[in-house]
Structure formats: structure tokens, C-alpha cells
Amino acid sequence: MFVVKVPGINGLGKTNGCEKAGNAILKALEEIYTNEQGVPIDIRLLDLEEIHLDNSNLDLTNDLIYKNAFETFEEKPKTVFLGGDHSVSYSLTHAFLDYCQNSAKEPCLIVFDAHADVMKPVDSDFPTHEEWLRGLIEKGFPIENILLVGVRNSDVSELQFLKKNNVKMISMNQLLFDLHETCDTIMEFSSGKELYVSIDIDVIDPAFAPATGYCEPGGLTSRQFLYVLQRINKIKNLKAVDIVEINPEKDEKGLTVQLGAKILSELI
């Protein structure tokens, strides 16, 4: 398993601390001895790398993330990226899009998030964590291959953008009405495509993951999300996953970081 720390933040000062999540998650992983599939977890056996970033230089940061991710997609069968805030997903998925186009593969993106992240960009060159998905769509990622799961608080302008562009969504109610069947739908959506999954920790209810920038009540339980994740991890064409928006500086009891480590362990 290839794990890459991507300590990037571009959250208008609201996500400071998220750059520390990668190290914190890996430290917590040391306390997980096997995942729920019975696979032994030994951090010493992981193929680890870090993209060393200067968050005061967004030009350099985004360039480094893109170049490193593109090389990773070409060389590694499956990768987990540890953010950082959700802004890192823009350069990661941009690289994923270009990798797929160069490899004659059809890209697919599934995003688990309480928010749509399609606000109108302040700077179109470097989308923030609130704008990254809109930036990716405007970069040319095929809209019909994007699926948003768990969104439950959006700006009116975001809803207008999503409707105008016919972005597919699975609501919390739809997700919970029949979790097993909805997982089948998610798996069918990605069938035959190269899959990238982006996980904003706030898709999970703040009762289980409080250490994030924008806590939104009414999310998934950690148990429900782990079930969804275990189903997704069985998809053979799963190429990459990112885990973002965990802020160790806000994690008084360590619960959110531990959940991040648990999520990572289930992907191994």
C-alpha cells in the first residue's frame, strides 16, 4: 500500500492545523493491529512518502502536488493520500484526470462530503477547500462521472451550480434508506471506470468526528461509513483515495484522528 502525506492547506485561514493530520493519523495507526478484514497492520511495511509543501506559496504547492500525484498514478496500483484540507484534492484529481486521459481510461470521482465545495472561486488558479470541485469541473473532469455523497449544507449558489451542471448526488436520506442497496448503486456508478474517492471527514457526524473545520450535524455514524468504505474497497478499479479535513489541533480526545487511522487501516 502506497501512502502519501499531502500537508497542504488553502482554507482562508480556517483550516490551519489540518497540515498535521498525516503524521497524526500514522501515529494513531500504530495502535491498530489488524483491520476488520483480519489484515495485520504494520506501519513499518507501508510504502510511505510525503510531498513537502510550502503553504505560503500556492503556485509551488499546487505544482508539487500535481507532479507527484501524476507520477504516483503512473507507477502505483493504489494510493491513499493523507491531507491537508480539501484544497489538496484539486491538484490531486487534476493529475488523476490527466493520467486517465493519457492512459485512455475513463475517470470517475466519488466525493463523500457534508458540503458540495463548488463555491465561486476567489482565485481560479488555486481553488480553496470550498471551491476545489468547481475548479475541477471547470478544468474538464466529465460531470457525468462525478458523484457527491452525503452533502447536507450548501450555499444557494452552489445548489444552482450543481443543478445547472446536472451533478449527480446521493442525499443522506437516500443513503440511509437502504445502506446496502445504496452501496450497490455507488459500485455500479464506478463500474468500468478508473476510480478516485475523496473523503472529507465531515461526511461523518461530528459526534464521531468533531475535529474538523465545519461540523454539520446529521451525518453518517462512523460504523455506517466504515461499512460503505469496506464495500468501496472491494472495487477492483479503485485507484486512489484521499482523506482530508482532519484537524489534530481541535481533536481534544483524539477521536477524529483515530477514526482517520481506522479508515486508513480498512484500505490496506
C-alpha positions as a Markdown table, in Angstrom:
| # | Residue | x | y | z |
|---|---|---|---|---|
| 1 | Met | 0.0 | 0.0 | 0.0 |
| 2 | Phe | 1.4 | 3.4 | -1.0 |
| 3 | Val | 0.5 | 6.2 | 1.4 |
| 4 | Val | 1.4 | 9.8 | 0.6 |
| 5 | Lys | 1.2 | 12.7 | 3.1 |
| 6 | Val | 0.0 | 15.9 | 1.4 |
| 7 | Pro | 0.1 | 18.6 | 4.1 |
| 8 | Gly | -1.5 | 21.3 | 2.0 |
| 9 | Ile | -3.9 | 23.9 | 3.3 |
| 10 | Asn | -5.7 | 26.7 | 1.4 |
| 11 | Gly | -8.7 | 27.4 | 3.6 |
| 12 | Leu | -8.6 | 31.1 | 4.0 |
| 13 | Gly | -7.1 | 30.6 | 7.5 |
| 14 | Lys | -10.0 | 28.3 | 8.6 |
| 15 | Thr | -8.1 | 25.0 | 8.2 |
| 16 | Asn | -4.8 | 25.8 | 9.9 |
| 17 | Gly | -3.8 | 22.6 | 11.7 |
| 18 | Cys | -5.0 | 20.2 | 9.0 |
| 19 | Glu | -1.5 | 20.0 | 7.6 |
| 20 | Lys | -0.6 | 18.0 | 10.7 |
| 21 | Ala | -3.1 | 15.3 | 10.1 |
| 22 | Gly | -0.9 | 12.9 | 8.1 |
| 23 | Asn | 1.6 | 12.4 | 10.9 |
| 24 | Ala | -1.1 | 12.2 | 13.5 |
| 25 | Ile | -3.1 | 9.5 | 11.6 |
| 26 | Leu | 0.0 | 7.4 | 11.0 |
| 27 | Lys | 0.9 | 7.7 | 14.7 |
| 28 | Ala | -2.6 | 6.5 | 15.6 |
| 29 | Leu | -2.3 | 3.7 | 13.1 |
| 30 | Glu | 0.4 | 2.2 | 15.3 |
| 31 | Glu | -2.4 | 1.3 | 17.8 |
| 32 | Ile | -4.3 | -0.7 | 15.2 |
| 33 | Tyr | -3.0 | -4.3 | 15.0 |
| 34 | Thr | -5.4 | -5.7 | 12.4 |
| 35 | Asn | -8.2 | -4.2 | 10.3 |
| 36 | Glu | -11.7 | -5.6 | 10.3 |
| 37 | Gln | -10.8 | -8.0 | 7.5 |
| 38 | Gly | -8.1 | -9.6 | 9.6 |
| 39 | Val | -5.2 | -8.0 | 7.7 |
| 40 | Pro | -2.2 | -7.3 | 10.0 |
| 41 | Ile | -1.3 | -3.6 | 10.2 |
| 42 | Asp | 2.4 | -2.8 | 10.5 |
| 43 | Ile | 3.3 | 0.8 | 9.7 |
| 44 | Arg | 6.8 | -0.3 | 9.0 |
| 45 | Leu | 5.6 | -2.3 | 6.0 |
| 46 | Leu | 3.8 | 0.7 | 4.4 |
| 47 | Asp | 5.3 | 2.4 | 1.4 |
| 48 | Leu | 5.3 | 6.0 | 2.8 |
| 49 | Glu | 6.1 | 9.3 | 1.2 |
| 50 | Glu | 5.5 | 13.0 | 1.9 |
| 51 | Ile | 5.1 | 15.8 | -0.6 |
| 52 | His | 7.0 | 18.6 | 1.2 |
| 53 | Leu | 5.0 | 21.8 | 0.7 |
| 54 | Asp | 5.3 | 25.5 | 1.5 |
| 55 | Asn | 1.7 | 26.6 | 2.1 |
| 56 | Ser | 2.7 | 30.2 | 1.7 |
| 57 | Asn | 3.5 | 29.6 | -1.9 |
| 58 | Leu | 0.3 | 28.2 | -3.6 |
| 59 | Asp | 1.9 | 28.2 | -7.0 |
| 60 | Leu | 4.7 | 25.9 | -5.9 |
| 61 | Thr | 2.4 | 23.8 | -3.6 |
| 62 | Asn | -0.1 | 23.0 | -6.4 |
| 63 | Asp | 2.6 | 22.3 | -8.9 |
| 64 | Leu | 4.3 | 19.8 | -6.5 |
| 65 | Ile | 1.1 | 18.1 | -5.6 |
| 66 | Tyr | 0.2 | 17.7 | -9.3 |
| 67 | Lys | 3.6 | 16.4 | -10.4 |
| 68 | Asn | 4.0 | 14.0 | -7.6 |
| 69 | Ala | 0.4 | 12.7 | -7.9 |
| 70 | Phe | 0.7 | 12.2 | -11.7 |
| 71 | Glu | 3.9 | 10.1 | -11.2 |
| 72 | Thr | 2.2 | 8.2 | -8.5 |
| 73 | Phe | -0.8 | 7.3 | -10.7 |
| 74 | Glu | 1.5 | 6.1 | -13.4 |
| 75 | Glu | 3.6 | 3.9 | -11.1 |
| 76 | Lys | 1.4 | 2.7 | -8.2 |
| 77 | Pro | -1.6 | 0.4 | -8.4 |
| 78 | Lys | -3.4 | 2.0 | -5.5 |
| 79 | Thr | -2.6 | 5.1 | -3.3 |
| 80 | Val | -4.1 | 6.8 | -0.2 |
| 81 | Phe | -3.3 | 10.5 | 0.1 |
| 82 | Leu | -3.5 | 12.0 | 3.6 |
| 83 | Gly | -4.3 | 15.7 | 3.6 |
| 84 | Gly | -4.3 | 18.5 | 4.4 |
| 85 | Asp | -7.6 | 20.3 | 3.8 |
| 86 | His | -9.8 | 19.6 | 0.8 |
| 87 | Ser | -8.0 | 22.1 | -1.4 |
| 88 | Val | -5.3 | 19.4 | -2.0 |
| 89 | Ser | -7.9 | 17.4 | -3.8 |
| 90 | Tyr | -8.0 | 19.9 | -6.7 |
| 91 | Ser | -4.4 | 19.2 | -7.8 |
| 92 | Leu | -4.7 | 15.5 | -6.9 |
| 93 | Thr | -7.8 | 15.0 | -9.0 |
| 94 | His | -6.4 | 17.2 | -11.8 |
| 95 | Ala | -3.4 | 14.9 | -12.0 |
| 96 | Phe | -5.8 | 11.9 | -11.9 |
| 97 | Leu | -7.8 | 13.4 | -14.8 |
| 98 | Asp | -4.7 | 13.9 | -16.9 |
| 99 | Tyr | -3.4 | 10.4 | -16.0 |
| 100 | Cys | -6.7 | 8.8 | -17.2 |
| 101 | Gln | -6.7 | 10.8 | -20.4 |
| 102 | Asn | -3.1 | 9.8 | -21.1 |
| 103 | Ser | -3.9 | 6.2 | -20.3 |
| 104 | Ala | -7.1 | 6.0 | -22.3 |
| 105 | Lys | -9.0 | 5.3 | -19.1 |
| 106 | Glu | -12.4 | 6.8 | -18.1 |
| 107 | Pro | -12.0 | 8.8 | -14.9 |
| 108 | Cys | -14.6 | 8.5 | -12.1 |
| 109 | Leu | -14.8 | 10.6 | -8.9 |
| 110 | Ile | -16.9 | 9.9 | -5.8 |
| 111 | Val | -16.8 | 12.5 | -3.1 |
| 112 | Phe | -18.0 | 12.0 | 0.4 |
| 113 | Asp | -18.6 | 15.4 | 2.0 |
| 114 | Ala | -21.1 | 17.4 | 4.0 |
| 115 | His | -20.6 | 20.3 | 1.6 |
| 116 | Ala | -20.5 | 20.5 | -2.2 |
| 117 | Asp | -17.3 | 22.6 | -2.4 |
| 118 | Val | -18.5 | 24.4 | -5.6 |
| 119 | Met | -18.4 | 28.0 | -4.4 |
| 120 | Lys | -17.4 | 30.6 | -6.9 |
| 121 | Pro | -13.6 | 30.7 | -6.9 |
| 122 | Val | -11.8 | 33.6 | -5.3 |
| 123 | Asp | -8.7 | 32.7 | -7.3 |
| 124 | Ser | -9.4 | 30.3 | -10.2 |
| 125 | Asp | -5.7 | 29.2 | -10.3 |
| 126 | Phe | -5.7 | 27.9 | -6.7 |
| 127 | Pro | -9.2 | 26.9 | -5.5 |
| 128 | Thr | -9.7 | 26.8 | -1.7 |
| 129 | His | -11.2 | 23.9 | 0.1 |
| 130 | Glu | -14.6 | 25.4 | -0.6 |
| 131 | Glu | -14.1 | 25.7 | -4.3 |
| 132 | Trp | -11.9 | 22.7 | -5.4 |
| 133 | Leu | -14.7 | 20.6 | -7.0 |
| 134 | Arg | -16.0 | 23.5 | -9.1 |
| 135 | Gly | -12.4 | 24.2 | -10.2 |
| 136 | Leu | -12.0 | 20.6 | -11.2 |
| 137 | Ile | -15.3 | 20.6 | -13.2 |
| 138 | Glu | -14.2 | 23.8 | -15.0 |
| 139 | Lys | -10.9 | 22.1 | -15.7 |
| 140 | Gly | -12.8 | 19.5 | -17.7 |
| 141 | Phe | -13.5 | 16.5 | -15.5 |
| 142 | Pro | -16.5 | 14.7 | -17.0 |
| 143 | Ile | -19.5 | 15.8 | -14.9 |
| 144 | Glu | -21.4 | 12.6 | -15.7 |
| 145 | Asn | -18.7 | 10.7 | -13.8 |
| 146 | Ile | -18.9 | 12.7 | -10.6 |
| 147 | Leu | -21.0 | 11.5 | -7.7 |
| 148 | Leu | -21.5 | 13.6 | -4.5 |
| 149 | Val | -22.5 | 11.6 | -1.4 |
| 150 | Gly | -23.7 | 13.0 | 1.9 |
| 151 | Val | -24.0 | 16.7 | 1.2 |
| 152 | Arg | -26.3 | 18.3 | 3.7 |
| 153 | Asn | -25.5 | 22.0 | 3.8 |
| 154 | Ser | -25.0 | 24.0 | 0.6 |
| 155 | Asp | -25.0 | 27.7 | -0.3 |
| 156 | Val | -27.8 | 28.6 | -2.7 |
| 157 | Ser | -25.3 | 29.5 | -5.4 |
| 158 | Glu | -23.8 | 26.0 | -5.0 |
| 159 | Leu | -27.2 | 24.3 | -5.5 |
| 160 | Gln | -27.7 | 26.4 | -8.6 |
| 161 | Phe | -24.3 | 25.3 | -10.0 |
| 162 | Leu | -25.0 | 21.6 | -9.2 |
| 163 | Lys | -28.4 | 21.8 | -10.8 |
| 164 | Lys | -27.2 | 23.7 | -13.9 |
| 165 | Asn | -24.4 | 21.1 | -14.4 |
| 166 | Asn | -26.5 | 18.0 | -13.6 |
| 167 | Val | -24.1 | 16.8 | -10.9 |
| 168 | Lys | -25.3 | 13.5 | -9.5 |
| 169 | Met | -25.9 | 13.4 | -5.8 |
| 170 | Ile | -26.9 | 10.8 | -3.1 |
| 171 | Ser | -28.5 | 12.5 | -0.2 |
| 172 | Met | -28.2 | 11.4 | 3.4 |
| 173 | Asn | -31.8 | 10.2 | 3.4 |
| 174 | Gln | -31.3 | 8.2 | 0.2 |
| 175 | Leu | -28.0 | 6.8 | 1.7 |
| 176 | Leu | -29.7 | 5.7 | 4.9 |
| 177 | Phe | -32.9 | 4.4 | 3.4 |
| 178 | Asp | -31.1 | 1.3 | 2.4 |
| 179 | Leu | -27.4 | 1.4 | 3.0 |
| 180 | His | -26.7 | -1.9 | 1.3 |
| 181 | Glu | -28.6 | -1.0 | -1.8 |
| 182 | Thr | -27.1 | 2.5 | -2.0 |
| 183 | Cys | -23.6 | 0.9 | -1.8 |
| 184 | Asp | -24.6 | -1.3 | -4.8 |
| 185 | Thr | -25.6 | 1.9 | -6.6 |
| 186 | Ile | -22.3 | 3.5 | -5.8 |
| 187 | Met | -20.4 | 0.5 | -7.0 |
| 188 | Glu | -22.4 | 0.3 | -10.2 |
| 189 | Phe | -21.7 | 4.0 | -10.9 |
| 190 | Ser | -17.9 | 3.3 | -10.9 |
| 191 | Ser | -18.1 | 0.1 | -12.9 |
| 192 | Gly | -15.7 | 0.1 | -15.8 |
| 193 | Lys | -14.1 | 3.3 | -14.8 |
| 194 | Glu | -10.9 | 4.3 | -13.1 |
| 195 | Leu | -12.0 | 5.4 | -9.6 |
| 196 | Tyr | -10.8 | 8.1 | -7.3 |
| 197 | Val | -12.6 | 8.5 | -3.9 |
| 198 | Ser | -12.3 | 11.7 | -1.9 |
| 199 | Ile | -13.3 | 11.6 | 1.8 |
| 200 | Asp | -13.9 | 14.8 | 3.7 |
| 201 | Ile | -14.2 | 13.7 | 7.3 |
| 202 | Asp | -17.2 | 15.9 | 7.9 |
| 203 | Val | -19.4 | 13.5 | 5.9 |
| 204 | Ile | -19.4 | 11.7 | 9.3 |
| 205 | Asp | -21.5 | 13.2 | 12.1 |
| 206 | Pro | -19.5 | 15.4 | 14.4 |
| 207 | Ala | -20.5 | 13.2 | 17.3 |
| 208 | Phe | -17.9 | 10.7 | 15.9 |
| 209 | Ala | -15.6 | 13.1 | 14.1 |
| 210 | Pro | -15.6 | 16.5 | 15.8 |
| 211 | Ala | -12.1 | 17.8 | 14.9 |
| 212 | Thr | -12.9 | 19.4 | 11.5 |
| 213 | Gly | -13.5 | 22.9 | 10.3 |
| 214 | Tyr | -17.2 | 22.8 | 9.6 |
| 215 | Cys | -19.2 | 20.4 | 11.8 |
| 216 | Glu | -22.5 | 19.5 | 10.3 |
| 217 | Pro | -25.0 | 17.5 | 12.4 |
| 218 | Gly | -26.9 | 14.7 | 10.7 |
| 219 | Gly | -24.1 | 12.9 | 9.2 |
| 220 | Leu | -23.2 | 9.2 | 9.0 |
| 221 | Thr | -22.1 | 7.3 | 12.1 |
| 222 | Ser | -18.5 | 6.0 | 12.0 |
| 223 | Arg | -19.9 | 2.5 | 11.8 |
| 224 | Gln | -22.1 | 3.3 | 8.8 |
| 225 | Phe | -19.2 | 5.0 | 7.0 |
| 226 | Leu | -16.8 | 2.1 | 7.6 |
| 227 | Tyr | -19.4 | -0.3 | 6.1 |
| 228 | Val | -19.6 | 1.9 | 3.0 |
| 229 | Leu | -15.8 | 2.1 | 2.8 |
| 230 | Gln | -15.4 | -1.6 | 3.1 |
| 231 | Arg | -17.7 | -2.1 | 0.2 |
| 232 | Ile | -15.9 | 0.5 | -1.9 |
| 233 | Asn | -12.5 | -1.0 | -1.1 |
| 234 | Lys | -13.7 | -4.2 | -2.9 |
| 235 | Ile | -13.9 | -2.3 | -6.2 |
| 236 | Lys | -11.1 | -3.6 | -8.4 |
| 237 | Asn | -10.6 | -0.4 | -10.3 |
| 238 | Leu | -10.1 | 1.7 | -7.2 |
| 239 | Lys | -7.0 | 3.8 | -8.0 |
| 240 | Ala | -6.8 | 6.3 | -5.2 |
| 241 | Val | -8.4 | 7.7 | -2.0 |
| 242 | Asp | -7.8 | 10.9 | -0.2 |
| 243 | Ile | -8.7 | 11.6 | 3.4 |
| 244 | Val | -8.9 | 15.3 | 4.2 |
| 245 | Glu | -10.1 | 18.0 | 6.7 |
| 246 | Ile | -9.0 | 16.3 | 9.9 |
| 247 | Asn | -7.5 | 18.8 | 12.3 |
| 248 | Pro | -5.5 | 17.3 | 15.1 |
| 249 | Glu | -5.3 | 20.7 | 16.9 |
| 250 | Lys | -9.0 | 20.5 | 17.5 |
| 251 | Asp | -9.0 | 16.8 | 18.5 |
| 252 | Glu | -9.1 | 17.1 | 22.3 |
| 253 | Lys | -9.9 | 13.4 | 22.8 |
| 254 | Gly | -8.1 | 12.1 | 19.7 |
| 255 | Leu | -11.4 | 10.6 | 18.3 |
| 256 | Thr | -11.2 | 12.1 | 14.8 |
| 257 | Val | -7.6 | 11.2 | 14.3 |
| 258 | Gln | -8.3 | 7.6 | 15.5 |
| 259 | Leu | -11.1 | 7.4 | 13.0 |
| 260 | Gly | -8.8 | 8.6 | 10.3 |
| 261 | Ala | -6.4 | 5.8 | 11.2 |
| 262 | Lys | -9.3 | 3.3 | 11.2 |
| 263 | Ile | -10.3 | 4.4 | 7.7 |
| 264 | Leu | -6.8 | 4.1 | 6.5 |
| 265 | Ser | -6.4 | 0.6 | 8.0 |
| 266 | Glu | -9.6 | -0.6 | 6.2 |
| 267 | Leu | -8.0 | 0.5 | 2.9 |
| 268 | Ile | -4.9 | -1.6 | 3.4 |
